[in-house]
Amino acid sequence: MSRKLRFFKDQINKDGIMSSHTTLQPEIDLEDLEIQLAEHEHELIEMNSNSDKLRQSYNELLEFKIVLQKVSSRLTDLEATLDAGLRHCNKALASVGDHLSDWMNMSINEFFENVKSHDLAKSEILNIINIRPTNIVEIFSIIECCDTRFSDEELTEIVEIVKRTLPPPPEDANGVEATKSNGEECGEQMETN
């Protein structure tokens, strides 16, 4: 480009054509102008590229902000629903607990009334309530001198009173009654093998 401009300048000078503006303007080096133009063009390209990146980042952040606002409002709604559900469950559990406590008290009172006729110590009665034996063999580990103090019929009657008045013994995580001893569990496992 500078060559073309120099060529035109030389041709103008050869022909003696004078411009009215040439006397007022100082001599400009076209090569320096081209270098400056290239630098400015490079800066402009870089600025446009940065502007595009900033615009894209801004749009992504704006999208994230909108998503977060919607998720936040949804989570707030869910939290309120969960709080209401938990309050309802707590009330229901308290009510069930009260009924269960009343039922257990009635069961224990009925058990006491039914075993009064048998000569059992308080500790033996408490152990029977805690262990809740389901057969005569289990009673032998609870009642001292069981075979001399009670007949088989009386022991069977005590087992029947336990079954009739008390809830079944709790089960552990494997579904085995918590009152079974390790020996009984091992014996059952050996039989199944």
Secondary structure by P-SEA (a helix, b strand, c coil): caaaaaaaaaaaaaaccccccccccccccaaaaaaaaaaaaaaaaaaaaaaaaaaaaaaaaaaaaaaaaaaaaaaaaaaaaaaaaaaaaaaaaaaaaaaaaaaaaaaaaaaaaaaccccccaaaaaaaaaaccccaaaaaaccccccccccaaaaaaaaaaaaacccccccccccccccccaaaaaaaaaaac
